[in-house]
Amino acid sequence: MDDEDISHPYDNSHRAFLQAFMARGTMTFSQAQPILAAIFTVHDQDEYKNGNSDEEPEVTRPEQVTREDFESYVSAVSAAISPFDMEIRSTTHQVSKERVYSLINTTSDPMTQLATLRSAEEMAFVRRVIDAMFDRYNSPRMEVLCLDGMQANKLRTAPRNEDEENGNGNGGNGAGENAGGGGGLKGLKSSEVEQVLRGLVDEGWFERSRAGFYSLSARALTELRQWLVDAYNDAEAGEGEWQRVKFCEACREIVTVGQRCAERDCCVRLHDICQEAFWRTRKERACPRCGTGWTGRNFVGEKAVTETEAYQRGRRRSGRGGGRSSLMEDIVDGEEEEE
């Protein structure tokens, strides 16, 4: 579209874009291009029919929609919804490097939003899964921050003793406290677990990797940012002490996929997509806080598991018919992994 078209007042084309945004929850520029192309086509045709344009319009192709078009509509829509305590925030995807835009309710508790269309049993399950990501599978030894379907299925019902299951994790003070260990909740069936996980992926809250690991999406990390810090980090911890939710040294966003300092107690983390530019400005590849050499072989995310020899051995055994039901737990607990 021409610049003069971009600046037209808020109208039905913006409302249509907002509806599309609300239906998805998140959007990237590439996802928005075909949507805006269809909106622009209809808008231009209406202008021609109403006599506001002399030339019969052509169909707008997705590749004709520019980033300026997209950002103009995002800005206009964000301004229009601001009085309703809503806004559009963006963050860079930790893996794809795409900019992800999310529609955020600035006053409602994010977990309440997540629970809007879910039963109490389903929401209790979701909280146990997030608890597992940031507590059970997140320690100074190994920061996995994700889990596969097998581990998720084990969380379909609340443990009999929630406190024992939470161990020494902060989840007992945060999400785990309300994770469904009581109140007469029956839990979920295995088929229901699969359905909930699919729904969370479809709605943009979770992502599922090719290896089958579930993790929080860019949308979830944006909307739940403060909730995660409050639920899992120790507000009284001293500067530099290990915390469960850590931020990229370069972009200051939460890291659930990336690299970590080789010193277990050090909290310095880098996204893979940030590390090249980060090291370009430094004379040596050493941790900026503790000075430990940065090897690039200490991972945050599923690679913390999948790059281990134990995991590779388990996959080979699985290929020969061996079981792998407890492989992830074995690795996380250190029963097979040698560092």
C-alpha positions in Angstrom: 0.0 0.0 0.0 1.1 3.6 -0.6 2.1 5.8 2.3 -1.1 7.8 1.9 -3.2 4.7 2.4 -1.3 3.6 5.5 -2.2 6.8 7.3 -6.0 6.7 6.8 -8.1 6.9 10.0 -9.0 3.9 12.1 -11.7 2.1 10.1 -13.2 -1.3 9.4 -9.9 -2.6 8.0 -8.3 -2.0 11.4 -11.3 -3.7 13.1 -10.9 -6.7 10.8 -7.2 -6.9 11.6 -8.0 -6.7 15.3 -10.5 -9.6 15.0 -7.9 -11.7 13.3 -5.4 -10.9 16.0 -7.8 -11.7 18.8 -8.6 -15.1 17.1 -4.9 -16.0 17.1 -3.5 -14.3 20.2 -0.1 -13.9 18.5 1.1 -12.9 15.1 4.3 -12.5 13.1 4.8 -10.3 10.1 4.8 -13.3 7.7 1.6 -14.6 9.3 0.0 -11.1 9.0 0.9 -10.6 5.3 -1.9 -12.8 3.8 -4.4 -11.5 6.4 -3.6 -7.8 5.6 -3.5 -8.6 1.8 -7.1 -9.9 2.0 -8.2 -6.9 4.2 -6.5 -4.4 1.8 -8.2 -6.0 -1.2 -11.7 -5.8 0.4 -11.0 -2.3 1.6 -9.9 -1.0 -1.8 -12.9 -2.7 -3.5 -15.2 -1.0 -1.0 -13.6 2.4 -1.7 -14.1 1.9 -5.4 -17.8 0.8 -5.0 -18.4 3.9 -2.8 -17.0 6.2 -5.4 -13.9 7.2 -3.3 -11.6 5.8 -5.9 -11.6 6.2 -9.7 -9.6 3.2 -10.7 -10.8 -0.4 -10.2 -8.4 -1.9 -7.6 -6.3 -5.0 -8.2 -6.0 -7.9 -5.7 -3.3 -7.2 -3.1 -0.8 -10.1 -2.9 0.7 -11.0 0.5 4.2 -10.1 -0.7 3.0 -6.6 -1.5 2.2 -6.0 2.2 5.2 -4.3 3.7 6.5 -4.3 7.2 5.6 -0.6 7.4 2.0 -1.6 6.6 2.0 -4.2 9.3 3.6 -1.9 11.9 1.2 0.9 11.1 -1.8 -1.4 11.7 -0.3 -2.8 14.9 0.3 0.7 16.2 -3.2 1.9 15.3 -4.9 -1.2 16.8 -2.8 -1.0 20.0 -3.8 2.6 20.4 -7.5 1.8 19.9 -7.5 -1.0 22.5 -5.4 0.9 25.1 -8.5 2.4 26.9 -9.7 -1.2 27.4 -6.5 -2.2 29.3 -5.1 -4.1 26.4 -2.0 -3.7 24.3 0.2 -5.4 21.7 3.6 -6.4 22.9 6.4 -8.0 20.9 9.4 -10.2 21.6 11.9 -12.1 19.4 11.4 -15.8 19.2 14.3 -17.6 20.8 14.8 -20.0 17.9 13.4 -18.6 14.7 14.5 -15.0 15.5 11.1 -13.8 14.2 9.4 -10.9 16.0 6.3 -12.3 17.7 3.5 -9.8 18.5 1.1 -10.8 21.3 -2.3 -9.3 22.4 -2.0 -8.7 26.1 -4.6 -7.9 28.8 -2.6 -5.5 31.0 -4.9 -5.8 34.1 -6.1 -9.4 34.2 -4.0 -12.1 35.8 -2.3 -14.0 32.9 -3.1 -17.4 34.5 -6.8 -16.4 34.7 -6.7 -15.7 31.0 -5.1 -19.1 30.4 -7.9 -20.7 32.4 -10.8 -18.9 30.7 -11.8 -21.9 28.5 -10.5 -24.7 30.7 -11.9 -26.8 33.5 -10.4 -26.8 37.0 -8.9 -30.2 36.4 -7.3 -29.0 33.1 -6.0 -25.8 34.7 -4.5 -27.8 37.6 -2.7 -30.0 35.1 -1.4 -26.9 33.2 0.0 -25.5 36.4 1.7 -28.8 37.2 3.3 -28.9 33.8 4.6 -25.3 34.1 5.8 -26.3 37.6 7.7 -29.2 36.2 9.3 -27.0 33.5 10.6 -24.5 36.0 11.2 -26.7 39.0 11.5 -30.4 38.4 13.4 -30.1 35.2 15.3 -26.9 36.0 18.2 -27.1 38.4 21.8 -25.8 38.6 22.9 -29.1 37.3 20.6 -29.2 34.3 18.2 -26.5 32.9 15.9 -28.4 30.7 12.8 -26.1 31.1 10.7 -28.4 29.0 9.2 -31.9 29.1 8.0 -34.5 26.6 4.5 -36.0 26.3 5.5 -39.0 28.5 6.5 -36.7 31.4 3.4 -34.5 30.9 1.2 -37.6 31.1 2.6 -38.5 34.5 1.3 -35.1 35.7 -2.3 -35.8 34.7 -3.3 -36.3 38.4 -2.0 -34.4 41.5 0.5 -36.3 43.7 -0.8 -37.5 47.0 1.6 -35.4 48.9 2.1 -32.2 46.9 4.8 -30.9 49.2 7.0 -34.0 48.7 6.6 -33.8 45.0 7.7 -30.1 45.0 10.8 -31.0 47.0 12.9 -27.9 47.6 11.6 -26.1 44.5 10.0 -22.7 44.6 7.0 -24.2 42.8 5.6 -25.0 46.3 5.5 -21.3 47.0 4.2 -20.4 43.6 2.4 -22.3 40.9 2.6 -25.7 42.7 0.7 -24.4 45.7 -2.5 -24.3 43.5 -1.6 -27.1 41.2 -4.5 -29.2 42.0 -3.4 -31.2 45.0 -6.8 -31.2 46.7 -10.2 -29.7 46.4 -11.6 -33.0 45.2 -10.0 -32.7 41.7 -9.9 -36.0 39.9 -7.2 -35.2 37.4 -7.3 -36.1 33.7 -7.2 -39.2 31.5 -4.3 -39.8 29.2 -6.4 -38.9 26.1 -7.5 -35.7 27.8 -3.8 -34.8 28.5 -3.1 -35.1 24.8 -6.1 -32.9 24.0 -5.1 -30.2 26.4 -1.5 -30.2 25.1 -2.7 -29.9 21.6 -5.0 -27.0 22.6 -2.1 -25.2 24.3 0.0 -25.5 21.2 -2.9 -24.4 18.9 -3.6 -21.4 21.1 0.1 -20.4 21.1 0.8 -20.9 24.8 3.1 -24.0 24.3 5.4 -25.1 21.5 6.2 -28.6 20.6 9.6 -29.3 19.1 10.4 -31.9 16.4 11.9 -34.1 19.2 8.5 -34.0 21.0 9.4 -31.6 23.8 6.8 -29.1 25.1 8.0 -25.6 26.3 6.5 -22.2 26.8 6.0 -20.2 23.7 7.1 -16.6 23.0 3.5 -15.6 23.8 3.5 -17.4 27.1 6.9 -15.9 28.1 5.7 -12.5 27.2 2.3 -12.7 29.1 3.6 -14.8 32.0 6.9 -13.0 32.5 6.2 -11.3 35.8 4.1 -14.3 37.1 7.0 -16.7 36.4 9.5 -14.4 38.2 7.2 -14.1 41.2 6.3 -17.8 41.3 9.8 -19.3 40.9 12.5 -16.8 41.8 13.5 -16.0 45.3 12.9 -12.3 45.9 15.3 -12.3 48.8 18.2 -13.9 46.9 21.4 -11.9 46.7 22.7 -10.5 43.5 24.2 -13.2 41.3 22.6 -16.1 43.2 21.1 -18.9 41.1 17.5 -18.3 40.1 15.1 -20.5 38.3 14.0 -17.8 35.8 17.0 -16.2 34.1 17.4 -13.6 31.5 19.6 -13.2 28.4 22.7 -11.2 29.0 22.2 -9.5 25.6 18.5 -8.9 25.1 17.3 -9.2 28.7 14.4 -11.5 27.8 13.8 -14.9 29.5 15.9 -17.7 28.4 14.4 -21.2 28.1 16.5 -22.1 25.0 20.1 -21.1 24.7 23.5 -21.4 26.3 24.7 -21.1 29.9 27.8 -20.4 31.8 29.8 -23.5 32.6 29.9 -22.5 36.3 26.8 -24.1 37.7 26.0 -21.3 40.2 26.5 -18.5 37.8 23.3 -17.0 36.3 24.7 -15.7 33.0 22.7 -17.0 30.0 22.6 -16.2 26.3 20.0 -17.0 23.6 21.6 -18.8 20.6 20.4 -16.0 18.4 22.0 -13.3 20.6 25.4 -14.9 21.2 27.1 -14.0 17.9 26.5 -10.3 18.3 27.3 -10.4 22.0 30.7 -12.0 21.6 31.6 -9.8 18.6 32.0 -6.8 21.0 34.3 -8.7 23.5 37.9 -9.6 23.3 37.5 -13.1 24.7 34.8 -15.7 25.1 34.6 -15.7 28.9 31.6 -15.2 31.2 31.2 -11.5 31.8 30.4 -12.1 35.5 32.6 -14.9 36.7 35.3 -15.1 34.0 34.8 -18.8 33.3 35.6 -19.8 29.7 32.5 -19.9 27.5 32.5 -23.3 25.7 29.1 -23.0 23.9 28.5 -26.6 25.0 26.5 -25.9 28.1 22.9 -25.8 27.0 19.6 -24.4 28.3 16.5 -26.2 26.9 15.9 -29.6 25.4 19.6 -29.7 24.2 20.5 -30.0 27.9 19.0 -33.5 27.6 19.3 -34.5 23.9 23.0 -33.6 23.6 24.0 -36.0 26.4 25.5 -39.3 25.7 22.9 -40.9 28.0 20.1 -39.6 25.8 21.8 -40.9 22.6 22.3 -44.3 24.2 18.7 -44.4 25.2 17.6 -43.6 21.7 19.7 -46.4 20.3 18.2 -48.8 22.9 14.8 -47.6 22.0 15.5 -48.3 18.3 16.3 -51.8 19.2 13.1 -52.2 21.2 14.4 -51.1 24.6 12.3 -49.0 26.9 12.8 -45.3 27.5 10.0 -44.5 29.9 12.3 -43.1 32.6 15.2 -41.9 30.4 14.6 -38.2 30.9 14.2 -38.6 34.7 17.4 -40.7 34.8 19.3 -38.0 32.9 17.9 -35.1 35.0 18.5 -36.9 38.2 22.1 -37.7 37.2 21.6 -41.5 37.3 23.2 -42.0 33.8 24.8 -38.7 32.9 28.4 -38.1 33.7 29.8 -34.6 33.4 
